[in-house]
Structures are given as C-alpha cells and as structure tokens.
C-alpha cells in the first residue's frame, strides 16, 4: 500500500475510532496518526487470530484499522488519565 493510501485509511479509521470511543474527534493530525497506528495494531490483532491484516484500501482493511484504532484510543485514554468515556 502506498503512503497516500495509508493516510486516507488512517484519516477514516482514526475519525471513526474517535467517534466510537469518545464521541469527538482528536483533531486531524491525531486522527491520522491514530488511524495508521490502529491499522498496524488491528493487523497484528487479526493476524493473531488467523485472519489477514490490512490488505489494501478496501472495506475489510477499514474494519481492521477501526478495530485497531479503537484499541489504541482506549489504551491512550487509560494511560493518559483522560476519563471522558
């Protein structure tokens, strides 16, 4: 996947993950970072269960990235002391 695809997937997954966890976005840059890290974490989680990780710019990869973004955002809130959940 190219860098533009990772950024697009990151923006979408980060935004959706932020809305799921705390109902507000984290800002454009944080949403991108969260989504890209979430895609990596989601890929690792799905791979641990025998499924494939991020496969490109498609719906399945978006689901994987959103799951990872939710996990990363939840962990971020737990460790940062932000209790706005």
Legacy VTK file of the C-alpha trace (Angstrom):
# vtk DataFile Version 3.0
C-alpha trace
ASCII
DATASET POLYDATA
POINTS 85 float
0.000 0.000 0.000
1.283 3.459 -0.847
1.712 6.308 1.605
-1.367 8.126 0.276
-3.475 5.006 0.836
-2.184 4.695 4.425
-3.030 8.353 5.070
-6.545 8.020 3.604
-7.166 4.823 5.551
-5.675 6.458 8.658
-7.917 9.514 8.455
-11.074 7.465 8.014
-10.226 4.828 10.634
-8.963 7.382 13.155
-12.075 9.520 12.787
-14.441 6.553 13.118
-12.453 5.140 16.049
-12.545 8.500 17.831
-16.295 8.758 17.349
-16.823 5.222 18.686
-14.689 5.659 21.803
-15.360 9.200 22.975
-17.842 10.777 20.527
-15.415 13.525 19.460
-12.553 13.564 17.027
-8.998 14.017 18.258
-8.077 16.552 15.564
-6.920 15.895 12.023
-3.270 15.028 12.783
-4.117 12.865 15.789
-6.842 11.085 13.769
-4.304 10.299 11.020
-1.699 9.025 13.485
-4.307 7.080 15.450
-5.685 5.513 12.274
-2.284 4.469 10.923
-1.178 3.048 14.276
-4.629 1.477 14.593
-4.242 -0.196 11.205
-0.947 -1.719 12.327
-2.348 -2.808 15.699
-5.524 -4.107 14.070
-3.434 -6.083 11.587
-1.481 -7.641 14.450
-4.679 -8.486 16.354
-6.354 -10.031 13.316
-3.180 -11.950 12.419
-3.031 -13.373 15.949
-6.487 -14.863 15.359
-5.531 -16.301 11.977
-7.173 -13.670 9.765
-5.344 -11.406 7.352
-4.484 -7.857 8.364
-4.719 -4.747 6.207
-4.878 -5.864 2.579
-5.250 -2.551 0.770
-7.720 0.298 0.552
-10.977 -1.641 0.972
-13.805 -2.193 3.461
-12.128 -5.156 5.178
-8.957 -3.136 5.793
-11.069 -0.257 7.096
-12.732 -2.595 9.615
-9.327 -3.920 10.704
-7.988 -0.368 11.064
-11.051 0.833 13.004
-10.801 -2.095 15.441
-7.132 -1.284 15.956
-7.867 2.444 16.325
-10.485 1.727 18.998
-7.981 -0.427 20.914
-5.236 2.209 20.593
-7.568 5.064 21.602
-8.908 3.115 24.579
-5.344 2.377 25.719
-4.365 6.016 25.164
-7.199 7.183 27.432
-6.319 4.607 30.079
-2.667 5.633 30.253
-3.127 9.381 29.813
-5.598 9.672 32.680
-8.306 11.111 30.429
-11.564 9.664 31.740
-14.042 11.214 29.287
-15.502 7.874 28.212
LINES 1 86
85 0 1 2 3 4 5 6 7 8 9 10 11 12 13 14 15 16 17 18 19 20 21 22 23 24 25 26 27 28 29 30 31 32 33 34 35 36 37 38 39 40 41 42 43 44 45 46 47 48 49 50 51 52 53 54 55 56 57 58 59 60 61 62 63 64 65 66 67 68 69 70 71 72 73 74 75 76 77 78 79 80 81 82 83 84
